[in-house]
Amino acid sequence: MPWGKGEIVEEATAVDEWHEPAIQLLRYEDGSYSVRFAHYDHRGRFQRSPLMVSAKTLAGLRRALKATPRLRRLLRRLVE
């Protein structure tokens, strides 16, 4: 990224009929964090179109988030 190198340190995904939405926790070299909402096609290719998630797929993402404590903590800031 223009602001430095980073890596995905936690990720929650759910596979649906059309794609695989992902919520990712990114950590940068300077120790800062970002949350990325993304999606991939069924071949694993990153998609550059808007992320749309059905209500049914949200349940899968919610289950996947149980394994991502830092990401969940940041996402709580969005809804609380």
C-alpha positions in Angstrom: 0.0 0.0 0.0 1.2 3.6 -0.5 1.5 4.0 3.3 3.7 0.9 3.8 3.9 -2.9 3.7 1.3 -4.9 5.5 0.0 -8.4 6.0 -3.3 -10.0 6.7 -3.1 -11.2 10.3 -6.8 -12.4 10.7 -9.5 -13.2 8.2 -13.1 -14.3 8.3 -14.6 -15.7 5.1 -17.8 -17.4 4.0 -18.4 -19.1 0.7 -21.7 -18.5 -1.1 -23.0 -19.3 -4.5 -21.4 -16.3 -6.3 -18.2 -15.5 -4.4 -16.2 -15.6 -1.1 -16.6 -12.4 0.9 -13.8 -11.7 3.4 -13.3 -9.4 6.3 -9.5 -9.0 6.9 -7.4 -7.4 9.7 -4.3 -5.9 8.1 -1.3 -5.0 10.2 1.3 -2.6 8.7 5.1 -2.2 9.4 4.5 0.7 11.7 2.2 -1.4 13.9 -1.1 0.2 12.8 -4.2 -1.8 11.8 -6.9 -1.5 9.1 -10.0 -3.5 8.3 -10.5 -4.5 4.7 -13.9 -5.7 3.3 -13.1 -7.7 0.2 -14.3 -10.7 -1.9 -12.8 -13.3 -4.1 -14.2 -15.4 -6.9 -14.3 -19.2 -6.5 -10.9 -19.5 -8.0 -9.4 -17.3 -5.3 -8.9 -14.2 -7.4 -9.4 -10.8 -5.7 -12.4 -8.9 -7.0 -12.4 -5.1 -7.5 -16.2 -4.7 -7.5 -18.4 -3.6 -4.6 -18.8 -6.2 -1.9 -22.4 -7.3 -1.5 -23.3 -9.9 1.1 -26.6 -11.7 1.4 -28.3 -12.1 4.8 -27.7 -15.8 4.5 -24.0 -15.3 4.0 -23.7 -13.0 6.9 -24.4 -16.0 9.2 -21.3 -17.7 7.7 -19.1 -14.6 8.3 -20.4 -14.3 11.8 -19.3 -17.9 12.5 -15.9 -17.3 10.9 -15.4 -14.2 13.1 -15.5 -16.3 16.2 -11.9 -17.3 15.4 -10.7 -13.7 14.9 -10.5 -11.9 18.3 -8.6 -8.8 17.3 -10.8 -8.3 14.2 -14.0 -8.8 16.2 -12.8 -6.2 18.7 -12.3 -3.6 15.9 -15.6 -4.4 14.3 -17.4 -3.8 17.5 -16.4 -0.1 17.2 -18.6 0.0 14.1 -21.8 -1.2 15.8 -21.5 -0.1 19.4 
